[in-house]
Amino acid sequence: MTIRLYCRECGWHPEFRPKRAARRAAARHHCTSTPVAETCPPWWSQLWANLWTGRSSTSAVKTEVGTEDSELVDVRGNRIQWTVLAAHHAETTRRARQAMVELVRAGYQIGPPPYGYRALRIRVTDPNGHSRLRAVLVPDWQTAAVVKQIFIWRADHDLKFAAIAERLNSDPRQYPAPVPNGRWTAKAVQRIVTNVKYAGRQVWARTVAGRPAPVEQWVTSAPKVHEPLVDERTFRRAQPGRATEGGGYGLPA
């Protein structure tokens, strides 16, 4: 989005791309009058605005730029177009989330399979009669045994993540790392131990904005939508409960 400033007093008319740069330039301008800003929205926003409002929009929106660090305010009555765009974006986001929730609750895999599993593509028919390809998790015989061994060391021997990673790195051929030619780390072991998918459930939305979300907010499927590598009792006993290893993980109710 390009912003062009125009001063009625001296004819000053530079162009800026960030809004913040335009505000700073307007604040430093030596004239007594307040410069006028002409905002040129991107071409695609104009296209969507025309489609949703049914009327053409002007290529420039004049606003008054003050010295305060505030948003540019539309004074020509075109704000309704941006409101419609925001509503369209919100509706698209809601539909995409609802589709993800339905896939997870149906037991289908979204994204790459976790360590210990491989994705099997199957063809399913939805209620509308449309045939689609979906992915389900099946155990990978080469790495599923490694996952089971990790849960045994954690649940039965109460080993810490770093100690488990050290044991795994002692025999790379028997315990291949998740990353080719890589090494096991305590963080990689923790990701396996706290992944609900190993107990036979699909799960989604475990994080919000990059931070762990409460278990109650997770989107999960019914039990045993795919073959579990560990039972739920073992999974619960393996979860971290000490502050040094990070708590707050578990199976949803």
Backbone bond lengths (Angstrom), bond angles and torsions (degrees), N, CA, C in turn:
res aa  C-N    CA-C-N  psi(-1)  N-CA   C-N-CA  omega(-1)  CA-C   N-CA-C  phi
1 M - - - 1.465 - - 1.520 109.04 -
2 T 1.326 117.92 125.19 1.459 123.14 -178.34 1.525 109.75 -101.46
3 I 1.338 115.93 137.67 1.461 121.99 178.98 1.525 108.20 -119.35
4 R 1.327 116.12 124.71 1.459 121.69 179.05 1.517 109.04 -111.75
5 L 1.329 116.81 124.97 1.452 122.49 177.94 1.534 109.39 -93.49
6 Y 1.338 116.12 145.46 1.458 121.12 178.26 1.521 108.81 -140.87
7 C 1.318 115.30 126.62 1.460 121.01 178.99 1.521 108.85 -102.29
8 R 1.323 117.98 123.75 1.463 122.55 -179.66 1.532 112.11 -68.18
9 E 1.334 116.74 -25.20 1.461 120.57 -173.50 1.532 112.57 -82.98
10 C 1.345 116.90 -45.83 1.465 119.63 -175.14 1.527 113.29 -114.94
11 G 1.327 118.22 -4.64 1.454 120.57 179.37 1.522 114.74 80.08
12 W 1.300 117.63 13.34 1.471 123.00 179.68 1.522 109.62 -64.61
13 H 1.346 119.04 127.31 1.468 120.65 -176.85 1.542 111.33 -147.01
14 P 1.330 118.77 67.19 1.476 120.76 174.86 1.530 111.10 -81.25
15 E 1.345 116.44 167.35 1.456 123.01 178.18 1.528 109.41 -119.15
16 F 1.323 115.61 143.24 1.463 122.83 179.16 1.521 108.48 -135.61
17 R 1.325 115.72 152.07 1.460 119.54 175.43 1.526 111.81 -97.48
18 P 1.343 121.01 -51.98 1.471 118.26 176.68 1.526 110.68 -76.92
19 K 1.314 117.04 145.85 1.458 121.11 176.68 1.521 111.26 -64.15
20 R 1.329 115.98 -37.26 1.458 119.49 -176.84 1.521 111.46 -62.88
21 A 1.343 116.62 -39.10 1.459 119.59 178.31 1.530 111.03 -65.03
22 A 1.331 116.85 -37.70 1.466 119.79 178.04 1.519 111.17 -65.46
23 R 1.350 117.07 -39.71 1.467 119.70 178.89 1.521 111.07 -64.83
24 R 1.344 116.76 -42.70 1.459 119.22 179.65 1.524 111.52 -63.91
25 A 1.342 116.67 -41.76 1.456 119.54 179.14 1.526 111.31 -65.03
26 A 1.330 117.37 -39.84 1.461 120.11 178.91 1.526 111.18 -65.94
27 A 1.339 116.92 -35.31 1.459 119.79 179.45 1.523 111.78 -69.52
28 R 1.338 117.32 -30.37 1.466 121.02 -179.01 1.531 112.33 -87.00
29 H 1.318 118.68 -7.63 1.462 120.42 -176.85 1.523 109.83 -65.53
30 H 1.357 116.43 138.80 1.462 121.36 -170.77 1.517 113.27 -82.57
31 C 1.332 119.89 -16.28 1.458 120.88 -176.90 1.523 110.74 -72.89
32 T 1.333 115.22 158.80 1.467 119.96 -179.35 1.524 112.13 -79.64
33 S 1.313 117.96 -27.49 1.469 120.52 -179.27 1.523 110.42 -79.17
34 T 1.329 115.64 154.80 1.467 121.46 179.79 1.515 109.68 -85.20
35 P 1.333 118.73 125.74 1.469 120.06 179.62 1.531 111.62 -63.56
36 V 1.315 115.03 150.72 1.456 122.22 176.35 1.521 108.50 -95.80
37 A 1.333 116.59 137.69 1.464 121.84 179.99 1.515 109.87 -106.52
38 E 1.311 116.15 132.72 1.463 122.82 174.22 1.523 107.31 -109.59
39 T 1.327 116.76 114.87 1.459 122.56 -178.37 1.517 109.45 -97.95
40 C 1.309 116.86 123.57 1.463 122.88 178.71 1.521 109.30 -105.62
41 P 1.326 119.97 99.16 1.461 121.35 -179.75 1.519 110.66 -65.51
42 P 1.342 117.74 158.54 1.472 120.67 176.41 1.523 111.06 -61.83
43 W 1.319 115.54 158.00 1.461 120.28 -176.98 1.515 112.00 -62.80
44 W 1.350 117.52 -34.90 1.467 118.56 -176.82 1.516 111.84 -70.09
45 S 1.350 117.69 -30.11 1.461 119.07 177.31 1.520 111.03 -68.53
46 Q 1.324 116.02 -36.96 1.458 118.78 176.59 1.526 110.82 -64.86
47 L 1.332 117.05 -38.87 1.461 120.39 179.20 1.517 111.23 -61.20
48 W 1.353 116.89 -48.31 1.464 119.56 179.93 1.523 111.54 -66.04
49 A 1.340 116.42 -36.30 1.458 118.90 178.97 1.517 110.92 -63.53
50 N 1.329 117.31 -41.65 1.465 120.38 179.32 1.530 111.03 -65.55
51 L 1.347 116.21 -38.70 1.456 118.94 -178.66 1.522 111.78 -67.60
52 W 1.338 116.92 -38.35 1.461 119.34 -173.29 1.521 113.02 -89.27
53 T 1.324 118.09 -28.38 1.457 119.35 -178.21 1.513 111.99 -97.32
54 G 1.349 117.85 -19.76 1.447 120.62 179.44 1.507 114.32 74.06
55 R 1.340 117.85 17.16 1.452 120.96 177.44 1.511 109.16 -141.70
56 S 1.302 116.62 153.59 1.458 120.40 -179.57 1.514 109.88 -75.34
57 S 1.321 114.77 153.92 1.452 119.85 -179.85 1.511 109.24 -119.90
58 T 1.292 116.42 153.95 1.455 120.81 179.96 1.513 109.68 -76.37
59 S 1.300 115.93 154.76 1.458 120.72 -178.31 1.504 112.78 -79.28
60 A 1.312 118.84 -13.31 1.455 120.76 -178.82 1.515 108.98 -137.81
61 V 1.312 116.04 142.64 1.449 123.17 178.57 1.508 107.05 -120.18
62 K 1.338 117.24 117.11 1.452 120.79 -176.99 1.518 109.83 -87.50
63 T 1.310 115.55 133.18 1.455 122.09 178.81 1.510 108.52 -138.62
64 E 1.310 115.32 160.47 1.449 120.77 175.79 1.523 108.36 -92.49
65 V 1.333 116.50 130.27 1.457 121.73 179.99 1.507 108.63 -102.38
66 G 1.321 116.73 117.56 1.445 120.66 177.59 1.507 111.20 -95.67
67 T 1.304 115.86 -178.46 1.453 120.86 -179.06 1.518 111.55 -85.72
68 E 1.332 118.83 -13.73 1.450 121.31 -179.97 1.515 110.24 -79.88
69 D 1.328 114.75 155.69 1.465 121.24 -179.46 1.524 109.36 -83.58
70 S 1.321 116.95 73.72 1.462 122.61 -177.59 1.510 109.50 -124.62
71 E 1.315 116.53 168.09 1.451 121.65 -179.28 1.526 110.51 -72.94
72 L 1.325 116.47 150.66 1.458 120.73 173.02 1.514 109.05 -70.83
73 V 1.305 118.14 130.39 1.460 123.35 -174.74 1.514 109.08 -105.82
74 D 1.316 115.99 130.56 1.455 122.63 179.41 1.523 109.49 -77.29
75 V 1.322 116.73 126.63 1.465 120.39 -178.53 1.518 112.04 -117.20
76 R 1.346 118.36 10.95 1.462 119.96 -177.44 1.524 113.04 -113.95
77 G 1.328 117.44 14.70 1.450 119.99 173.40 1.510 115.61 81.78
78 N 1.341 119.58 14.15 1.458 122.01 -178.52 1.517 113.08 -99.18
79 R 1.319 117.07 7.01 1.462 119.50 -179.88 1.524 111.66 -63.44
80 I 1.302 117.96 -27.66 1.460 121.16 179.95 1.521 111.26 -57.57
81 Q 1.316 118.75 -32.00 1.458 121.35 -179.63 1.524 110.70 -67.37
82 W 1.318 117.23 -42.82 1.466 119.86 178.74 1.521 110.92 -68.55
83 T 1.317 117.23 -32.74 1.462 119.97 175.95 1.523 110.99 -64.00
84 V 1.328 116.25 -41.06 1.464 120.46 178.37 1.530 110.31 -65.10
85 L 1.333 117.26 -41.19 1.459 120.19 177.96 1.519 111.35 -62.18
86 A 1.338 116.02 -41.79 1.460 119.51 178.71 1.527 111.08 -64.41
87 A 1.327 116.59 -39.63 1.462 119.86 177.86 1.524 111.00 -65.83
88 H 1.332 116.43 -39.53 1.464 119.93 177.64 1.525 110.87 -62.98
89 H 1.334 116.72 -42.82 1.466 120.48 179.06 1.526 110.51 -63.91
90 A 1.340 117.45 -42.23 1.463 120.68 179.89 1.525 111.27 -63.85
91 E 1.322 117.08 -40.17 1.467 120.17 179.45 1.523 111.01 -68.08
92 T 1.336 117.47 -40.21 1.464 120.49 177.26 1.520 111.00 -62.87
93 T 1.336 116.56 -41.77 1.462 120.71 178.32 1.522 111.13 -63.93
94 R 1.334 116.73 -41.11 1.464 120.01 -179.87 1.525 111.15 -64.04
95 R 1.332 117.34 -42.32 1.456 120.55 -179.99 1.531 110.93 -66.38
96 A 1.336 117.10 -39.97 1.465 120.07 178.80 1.525 110.95 -64.20
97 R 1.327 117.17 -41.55 1.457 120.03 178.65 1.532 111.12 -65.31
98 Q 1.325 116.09 -42.04 1.459 119.50 179.69 1.525 110.87 -62.56
99 A 1.336 117.59 -37.90 1.462 120.58 177.23 1.523 111.29 -64.87
100 M 1.341 117.07 -39.99 1.464 121.08 177.71 1.529 110.90 -64.22
101 V 1.324 116.21 -42.28 1.470 120.41 -179.86 1.525 110.45 -62.04
102 E 1.320 117.12 -43.28 1.459 120.16 -179.92 1.530 111.60 -64.38
103 L 1.335 117.70 -39.52 1.463 120.42 178.54 1.526 111.39 -64.70
104 V 1.331 116.44 -43.24 1.462 119.85 -178.79 1.520 110.85 -66.01
105 R 1.296 117.78 -45.78 1.462 120.72 -178.51 1.523 112.03 -67.14
106 A 1.335 116.16 -24.07 1.460 119.57 175.43 1.526 112.32 -80.44
107 G 1.336 117.37 -8.64 1.456 120.81 176.29 1.507 115.37 93.87
108 Y 1.327 117.96 14.66 1.461 120.58 -178.88 1.519 110.71 -91.50
109 Q 1.333 115.84 148.82 1.453 122.20 -179.39 1.521 110.61 -83.79
110 I 1.339 116.20 136.53 1.456 122.93 176.44 1.523 107.38 -116.68
111 G 1.304 116.98 120.86 1.451 120.74 178.86 1.514 112.04 88.05
112 P 1.351 116.86 -171.21 1.466 120.63 -178.05 1.529 110.99 -64.61
113 P 1.327 118.40 146.82 1.465 120.52 178.92 1.518 110.87 -71.88
114 P 1.325 118.14 150.24 1.464 119.90 177.55 1.527 111.08 -73.20
115 Y 1.319 115.19 164.22 1.463 121.72 178.24 1.529 109.25 -57.84
116 G 1.329 116.46 131.85 1.458 121.21 -177.91 1.510 113.63 102.35
117 Y 1.319 116.77 -12.69 1.462 121.83 179.10 1.530 109.28 -126.10
118 R 1.326 114.37 164.45 1.453 122.07 167.43 1.519 107.68 -132.52
119 A 1.319 115.98 154.63 1.465 121.60 -177.53 1.518 110.17 -90.50
120 L 1.318 116.65 125.04 1.459 123.16 176.57 1.515 108.75 -104.97
121 R 1.323 116.83 121.10 1.457 121.58 -179.33 1.524 109.87 -84.58
122 I 1.325 116.21 125.94 1.450 121.90 178.55 1.525 108.59 -127.57
123 R 1.318 115.99 157.00 1.466 120.72 178.59 1.524 108.93 -103.95
124 V 1.336 115.15 126.35 1.459 121.37 -179.20 1.526 108.71 -124.23
125 T 1.326 115.86 158.81 1.458 122.59 179.48 1.524 108.71 -115.43
126 D 1.317 116.82 124.57 1.457 120.57 -178.95 1.524 110.23 -80.55
127 P 1.350 118.62 172.48 1.471 120.74 -178.86 1.525 114.13 -59.16
128 N 1.333 117.22 -22.90 1.465 119.91 179.33 1.519 112.96 -84.41
129 G 1.341 117.23 -0.15 1.450 121.23 179.77 1.511 115.28 87.98
130 H 1.349 117.57 7.08 1.457 120.83 179.70 1.531 109.53 -87.26
131 S 1.313 116.20 134.68 1.460 121.97 179.52 1.524 109.49 -92.81
132 R 1.332 116.12 130.47 1.457 121.22 -177.89 1.519 110.02 -137.22
133 L 1.333 115.40 155.12 1.455 121.76 175.27 1.524 109.42 -91.75
134 R 1.325 115.51 130.61 1.464 121.66 177.02 1.525 108.79 -127.75
135 A 1.327 115.46 159.93 1.459 121.42 -179.43 1.520 109.50 -112.61
136 V 1.325 116.15 134.05 1.462 122.62 174.42 1.532 107.80 -123.68
137 L 1.326 116.11 155.83 1.455 121.25 -177.74 1.518 110.92 -90.65
138 V 1.321 115.70 133.81 1.467 122.43 172.39 1.523 107.02 -130.70
139 P 1.350 118.61 145.81 1.464 120.73 -177.68 1.529 112.39 -62.31
140 D 1.306 115.05 142.28 1.454 122.56 174.09 1.528 107.57 -98.35
141 W 1.310 117.62 117.27 1.455 120.77 -170.25 1.527 112.08 -63.45
142 Q 1.322 119.19 -23.79 1.459 120.85 -178.84 1.518 113.09 -77.13
143 T 1.330 117.44 -34.47 1.462 120.82 -174.50 1.524 114.25 -113.67
144 A 1.332 117.73 -14.32 1.470 119.27 179.63 1.524 110.96 -63.47
145 A 1.329 117.89 -36.08 1.465 121.07 178.89 1.526 111.23 -65.09
146 V 1.341 116.54 -32.18 1.468 119.62 178.05 1.521 110.25 -66.68
147 V 1.314 116.85 -42.08 1.464 120.72 178.80 1.526 110.40 -62.04
148 K 1.318 116.96 -44.30 1.464 119.85 178.91 1.521 111.19 -61.76
149 Q 1.333 117.47 -39.14 1.461 120.52 179.16 1.523 111.19 -66.28
150 I 1.323 116.80 -37.45 1.469 119.93 177.98 1.519 110.73 -61.74
151 F 1.333 117.14 -42.88 1.464 119.92 -179.76 1.527 110.89 -68.92
152 I 1.326 118.33 -32.24 1.471 120.30 176.74 1.518 109.98 -65.59
153 W 1.319 117.44 -48.06 1.465 120.49 178.79 1.527 111.61 -61.36
154 R 1.316 116.18 -35.53 1.460 119.62 -177.23 1.533 111.86 -79.07
155 A 1.325 117.29 -48.98 1.461 120.62 -174.08 1.525 112.45 -79.04
156 D 1.332 116.92 -41.97 1.461 120.15 -175.01 1.529 113.52 -89.68
157 H 1.329 117.05 -35.14 1.467 120.43 -177.22 1.525 112.63 -105.24
158 D 1.327 117.60 -4.37 1.464 122.52 175.74 1.529 111.92 55.53
159 L 1.325 116.96 40.42 1.460 120.57 178.24 1.522 110.28 -80.60
160 K 1.319 115.73 149.21 1.453 120.52 176.51 1.531 109.47 -79.07
161 F 1.327 114.52 164.58 1.464 119.61 -176.73 1.525 111.60 -60.98
162 A 1.327 117.13 -40.31 1.461 120.11 -179.29 1.524 111.14 -65.63
163 A 1.344 117.52 -38.34 1.463 120.77 179.22 1.531 110.91 -67.47
164 I 1.324 116.27 -38.92 1.474 119.52 177.16 1.517 110.32 -64.94
165 A 1.337 117.38 -42.33 1.461 120.38 178.89 1.527 110.79 -62.07
166 E 1.323 117.48 -36.96 1.471 120.44 178.84 1.526 110.86 -65.46
167 R 1.325 116.87 -40.73 1.469 119.74 177.88 1.529 111.09 -65.78
168 L 1.303 116.89 -40.37 1.464 119.96 179.80 1.526 111.53 -65.13
169 N 1.318 117.12 -39.71 1.460 120.78 179.95 1.522 113.19 -71.48
170 S 1.330 117.07 -15.57 1.463 119.46 179.43 1.527 112.19 -71.96
171 D 1.335 117.88 -19.88 1.461 121.17 179.28 1.528 108.88 -141.27
172 P 1.343 118.21 80.11 1.469 120.50 -175.98 1.523 113.44 -63.54
173 R 1.335 117.69 -27.56 1.468 119.01 -179.21 1.521 111.29 -71.33
174 Q 1.314 118.02 -38.78 1.458 121.19 179.46 1.531 111.16 -80.25
175 Y 1.342 116.61 -32.43 1.463 120.98 -178.48 1.535 109.04 -122.41
176 P 1.321 118.52 76.08 1.477 119.99 -179.30 1.524 111.09 -63.76
177 A 1.321 115.04 140.35 1.464 121.18 -178.48 1.525 110.59 -73.89
178 P 1.337 117.78 156.31 1.477 119.98 178.39 1.521 112.72 -60.47
179 V 1.327 116.70 -32.19 1.464 120.96 178.30 1.519 108.53 -98.12
180 P 1.339 119.13 128.09 1.457 120.75 179.59 1.522 111.55 -54.99
181 N 1.347 115.61 133.49 1.464 122.79 -179.96 1.526 112.38 59.05
182 G 1.330 115.90 23.71 1.458 120.22 179.24 1.521 111.46 -105.41
183 R 1.321 115.31 -170.28 1.456 121.59 -179.57 1.522 109.11 -128.34
184 W 1.322 114.95 153.20 1.451 121.44 176.41 1.518 109.75 -73.24
185 T 1.319 115.86 141.93 1.458 122.20 174.93 1.531 108.61 -126.32
186 A 1.331 115.41 163.71 1.466 119.15 177.81 1.523 110.81 -62.13
187 K 1.318 117.30 -33.74 1.467 120.40 179.39 1.525 110.74 -67.82
188 A 1.331 117.13 -39.17 1.464 119.93 179.08 1.528 110.61 -65.54
189 V 1.328 117.43 -39.57 1.462 120.99 177.59 1.521 110.39 -65.14
190 Q 1.330 117.34 -41.24 1.459 120.61 179.35 1.519 111.94 -62.70
191 R 1.349 116.59 -39.49 1.460 119.30 178.85 1.523 111.29 -61.76
192 I 1.315 117.51 -35.37 1.463 120.22 178.98 1.522 110.13 -72.06
193 V 1.323 116.88 -45.70 1.466 120.74 -175.97 1.523 111.52 -63.93
194 T 1.319 118.01 -32.84 1.469 120.90 -175.68 1.522 113.25 -97.05
195 N 1.331 118.17 6.94 1.466 121.15 -179.04 1.528 109.83 -87.92
196 V 1.335 115.92 115.73 1.461 121.54 -176.25 1.529 111.81 -65.98
197 K 1.322 118.10 -20.21 1.459 120.48 -177.58 1.532 112.02 -62.82
198 Y 1.326 117.96 -26.35 1.459 119.87 179.35 1.520 112.24 -71.18
199 A 1.333 117.58 -14.93 1.464 121.51 176.14 1.523 112.12 -93.87
200 G 1.335 117.29 5.84 1.462 120.37 174.92 1.500 115.29 96.88
201 R 1.334 118.46 12.27 1.461 121.65 178.74 1.527 110.08 -114.95
202 Q 1.316 115.68 149.23 1.449 120.25 167.93 1.527 108.24 -89.17
203 V 1.318 116.90 147.53 1.462 121.35 -177.33 1.512 108.93 -145.66
204 W 1.337 114.90 148.70 1.463 121.73 178.89 1.517 108.53 -151.61
205 A 1.337 116.02 157.62 1.474 123.66 178.31 1.518 111.58 66.07
206 R 1.337 116.03 41.68 1.469 119.32 175.34 1.519 112.15 -77.60
207 T 1.323 117.41 -13.18 1.458 121.65 177.64 1.522 109.44 -129.53
208 V 1.322 115.58 150.57 1.458 123.33 175.66 1.515 107.44 -129.76
209 A 1.330 116.37 118.17 1.469 122.07 -178.12 1.526 110.98 55.64
210 G 1.332 116.41 37.43 1.452 120.62 176.70 1.508 115.06 83.82
211 R 1.315 118.81 1.20 1.469 122.36 -179.16 1.520 109.94 -114.70
212 P 1.346 117.27 146.77 1.472 119.48 179.70 1.523 111.63 -60.22
213 A 1.313 115.85 134.99 1.460 121.73 178.24 1.524 109.39 -96.03
214 P 1.326 118.33 154.38 1.465 120.21 176.26 1.527 111.03 -59.91
215 V 1.329 115.30 150.54 1.459 120.63 -178.34 1.522 110.87 -58.91
216 E 1.332 116.81 -33.45 1.460 120.20 -178.05 1.520 112.29 -65.37
217 Q 1.320 118.41 -20.88 1.462 121.65 -178.44 1.523 112.71 -94.07
218 W 1.319 118.60 -3.66 1.458 121.01 179.63 1.529 110.26 -67.99
219 V 1.313 115.50 149.98 1.465 121.89 171.47 1.522 106.73 -100.21
220 T 1.331 116.83 114.39 1.459 121.29 -175.07 1.521 110.72 -126.26
221 S 1.301 114.52 161.66 1.455 120.89 178.05 1.526 109.54 -98.05
222 A 1.312 116.01 -178.49 1.455 121.16 173.36 1.535 109.50 -70.10
223 P 1.320 118.88 162.17 1.466 120.12 178.82 1.531 111.51 -64.54
224 K 1.332 114.69 148.73 1.465 124.33 171.87 1.528 112.93 57.59
225 V 1.344 116.50 45.23 1.467 119.27 171.59 1.527 110.39 -75.93
226 H 1.330 117.16 -17.25 1.457 122.67 169.88 1.523 107.35 -142.05
227 E 1.306 117.41 169.48 1.459 120.97 -175.43 1.532 110.62 -66.58
228 P 1.333 118.21 119.20 1.467 119.38 -179.97 1.528 110.91 -76.04
229 L 1.331 115.36 149.40 1.468 120.54 174.66 1.516 111.61 -90.61
230 V 1.334 117.89 -20.77 1.462 123.01 175.84 1.522 107.79 -139.81
231 D 1.318 116.63 154.02 1.457 119.46 176.17 1.524 109.43 -79.93
232 E 1.333 115.69 163.97 1.460 119.78 -174.71 1.532 111.82 -65.86
233 R 1.318 118.15 -32.34 1.469 119.72 178.88 1.526 110.55 -64.71
234 T 1.318 116.88 -44.80 1.463 120.23 177.67 1.514 110.92 -64.79
235 F 1.324 116.32 -38.67 1.464 119.43 179.40 1.520 110.78 -61.72
236 R 1.328 117.35 -43.22 1.463 120.33 -179.52 1.528 110.91 -65.96
237 R 1.328 117.67 -40.30 1.458 119.80 -178.97 1.526 112.32 -68.61
238 A 1.324 116.71 -22.99 1.463 119.79 -178.27 1.522 113.14 -85.40
239 Q 1.334 117.91 -9.47 1.457 118.98 -174.90 1.518 112.12 -70.21
240 P 1.337 117.32 145.48 1.472 120.68 179.44 1.512 110.91 -67.21
241 G 1.308 116.13 134.02 1.457 121.30 179.46 1.498 113.33 -124.85
242 R 1.334 117.09 -2.09 1.455 120.77 -179.46 1.510 109.54 -104.07
243 A 1.300 115.19 148.62 1.462 120.41 -176.58 1.521 111.95 -64.06
244 T 1.352 116.43 -27.68 1.464 119.07 -177.86 1.525 111.32 -72.11
245 E 1.313 117.23 -17.76 1.452 119.75 -178.22 1.521 112.48 -115.00
246 G 1.316 117.22 -1.43 1.467 119.67 175.78 1.512 111.85 86.02
247 G 1.336 117.38 110.69 1.460 120.97 -179.39 1.514 110.53 -100.41
248 G 1.337 114.81 -167.96 1.441 120.30 175.69 1.512 115.24 92.92
249 Y 1.340 117.68 12.79 1.464 120.05 179.88 1.523 109.08 -107.95
250 G 1.295 116.74 158.58 1.445 120.17 177.36 1.507 110.22 165.04
251 L 1.323 114.97 -177.95 1.452 121.11 177.83 1.517 109.47 -86.67
252 P 1.334 118.02 142.65 1.463 119.37 175.35 1.510 109.84 -68.46
253 A 1.317 114.53 157.48 1.470 119.03 -178.80 1.518 110.64 -69.16
